[in-house]
Amino acid sequence: MRSEDTQTPMRIGLLADLHANREAVEACLEALHDAGCTRHVFLGDLVGYGADPAWVVEFVREQVSRGALAVVGNHDAATATGTGGAMHEQADAAIAWTRTQLDRDQLDFLAALPLSVTDEERLYVHANAWAPAEWAYVRNPLAAARSLAATDARLTFCGHVHEPALYHARPGGSGYFAPKPGVPIPLSGARQWLAIPGSCGQPRDHNPAAACAWFDGTTSQLTFLRVPYDHERAAAKIRAAGLPEAFAARLGEGA
């Protein structure tokens, strides 16, 4: 799917794997606003694990109505249509609970989200470019190279992996960068790039701070961010909702 808006925004906020974590989303949005972002892209998995699916879905739906972009994640698809692929028992329990929290319009919004969006030189997708509906992960340079080979886009932004990462491909080789929060990275036009901003709502790199990133369309620089938030409040809401304890505990562990 290609977006109708072909004007490159100066700064684009990138959020992936929000996972119904209102506290993390609000903290990231504030940080992205402070960075001067004028548009947002939501890279899937709006729901699952967390206790605020209705708030997150409604917020993203409103943002999309104002020109933001969003793609479907496997937890979104599982909630709306039952097509998110195999999940473990606790994730399935969270999906079943999430369905009870969303109204028909919110479920229809999730069901209608595209698997990918191409906007100028940028591809937005939750899992990967070679088979986005199969939900395979991009965990290493080999998988990143496979994804980049499947698209003509110079820049691919995806989620699914709950750890920040940046890969590149060029004739004769490919590579990986471990991004440092707050340090702008120039994305050379001589390479293809695949960036994973990390999970906003459930980081898994042993850092509990929410993860997001922003892209400057004028300078072609990408900046990763880590944003502290009230993860104890988010965890308390998970427990109060009767969701599995593991989903609450991992917010403080970042694992």
N, C-alpha and C positions, 0 to 999 in steps of 0.2 A: 504494500500500500504506500502511495506517495502522498505526503501532506500537501494541502492546497496552498499553504503559506510558504513561498519560496524565498522570502526575504530572510537573510541570515541574521538572527539576533546577535547582539554584541556578546552577551554572556548567557550561557545556557546552564541551568542547574540540573544535575543528574542524580536521581534517587532510584535505587534498586532495592528490592526485597524489604519493603516497608513492614510487612507482616503485622498489620493491625496494631502497630505500636505508636499511639498518638504522641506520647511524650518525645520519642525519638524524631518523629516526623516534624513536629513543631520546632524542635531545636535545630534540625538541619535546615528547615526553611528560613529560620532567622539568620543562620550563618550564611546561607546563599543570598539572602536579601542584602546582608552587610557586604557581600562580595560584589554586589551590583548586578546580580542575575535578573534579567527581564523576562525570561521564559523558563519553563521547567519541562523536563522529560522524565516520565515514570517508567522504569524498565521492568515492570512486572512483579508479581507476588505482592499485591496490595494487602492480601489477607493471609490467614494461616498463623498459628502459634499465639498471636497476641489477642488482647481483650477488647480492642476497639475497632472491629472491622467496619461497622456502619459509619463511624466518623471518618475513617480513612477513605473508604470508597466514596462517600458523599463529597469529601473534600477534593479528591482527584477528579471526580465527575464534574464538579464545578470548575476546576482548573482547565479541564479539557474543553469545556464550553467557552472558555476565554482564550483558547489558542494553544494550550499545553498539549503535549503528545503523551500517549500511554500505550504500552503493549501488554499483552496477556502473559501471565506467568503460570506455571504448572499448578500452584495452589489456587489461583483465580479460576483456571479452567476446571479443576476438580470441584470447586465449590459451585460453579455456575452450571456446568454441563457434565460433570463426571468423567472428563477426558484428560485429566492431568497426569496420567501414568501411575505406575505403582508407587505407593508410599508406605511407610511403616505404620504400625497400629496407632501410635499416639498422634501422628499427623492426620490420619484418617479421622480420629476422634475430634480433633480440632476442626477439621473441615465440616463434619456433621454439625458441630455446635455453631460454627460460623453461618451455616445456612439458616439456622433459626434466628440469627441476629439481623439478617438483611431482608429488606422488602423486595417486592417483585421488580421495581425499577432498578434497584441496585444490582440484583442478580442479572437482569437483562443487560445492564451496562458492562458487567464483567464478561458476559457471554459474547458481547459484540466487539470486545477489544481485539485488535489485529495481532497476529503473531509477530509481525515486524512492520516497521515504518521506515521508508527511505525519504530523507529530507536533504536535498542537494547532495553533498559528498558524504553524508552521514547515514549509517544504517543503525537503527535501534531495534534490538531484539532481546528477549529474556535469556535464552539459553545459548544458541549458536546460530550461525548462518547456513550451515549445510543441511540441517534437518530440524528446524525450530520446534516442530510439533512432537519430536521424539525426546526432547528435554535432556539431551546429553550435555555433560558439563565441559567447560573449557578450563582445565586444571593445569595445563602444561603447554610449552611451546609447540609441541606436535599438534595438539588439539586446536590451538590458536591458529597455526598455519593452515590447518584444514578449514577452519571457519573463514579465514581471510581469502582462501582460494575459491570459496563458494560465492563471493560477492565482488562486484566491481567498485564498491564503496571504498573510499580512501580511509575512512574512519568507521569503525564498528564499536558501538557501546552496548554492553550487555550486562546482565546480572547473573542470578542463579547460584554462582559461587559467592559465598559470603565473606570473601577476603579480597581486599583491593589488589589489583594487578594490572600491569601494562605490558602488552606484547607488540612486536613489530615484525614485519616481513618485507624483504626487498629481494631483488634478483640475487640468487646465490646464498641466501641464508635467512635466518629468523632469530629473534632473541626476546629476552624478558627483562623488564625493569621492576625493581621493588620500589614503588613510589613512596616518597616521604611527604607526610602531610604538610600542606602550606607552601610547598616548593613548586612553582610553575615549571611544567615540562614542555618544551617546544616540540610540536609534532611535525617533523620534517615532511615536506611534500614529496620527497623521494621515496618514502616508505608508506606501506599500509600499516594501520595501527588498530589494535583491539584493546579497549580499555574496560575494566570492570571496576566500578567505583566502590564496591564492597556493599555490605548490607546496612541499610539505615536502621532497620528494626530488630535485627538479630545478628550482630557481628560474631564471627567464629574464628578470629585470629588472636584470641586471648587478650583482646583490648575491648573493654565494654563500651567505649565511646562510639556513638553512631557514626557511620561512614557515609560520605557522599562526595561529589566532585562537581567542578564547574569547568566549562569549556569556553574559551574566548574565541569567537568566530572571526575576529579581526586579526589577532596575532597568532592564531592557531596554537594556543597554549592550553594545556590541561593542568588543573590544580586539584589534587586530592585533599580532602578535609577529614579530620576526626573531631567530633563534636560531643563533649560531655553532656549528659542529660540525666534526668531523674529516673534512673533505671530501677531504683527501689520502688518507686510509685508504680511504674509499669508492671513490675513483678507482683506487687500486691494486688493489682487489678486482675492479673491472670489467676492468682490463687482464689480471689473472691468469686471469679467466674466458674470455678470448679474445673479448670483446664489442667492438664498434667503438670505436676510440680516441676518436671525437668525444664519446661518452657520458661518458668519463672527463674529457676536457679541459674540457667545459662546466661541470662541477661547480665548478671553481676560478674560472671566468669568470662564473658566474651568467648564462649567455647560451645 
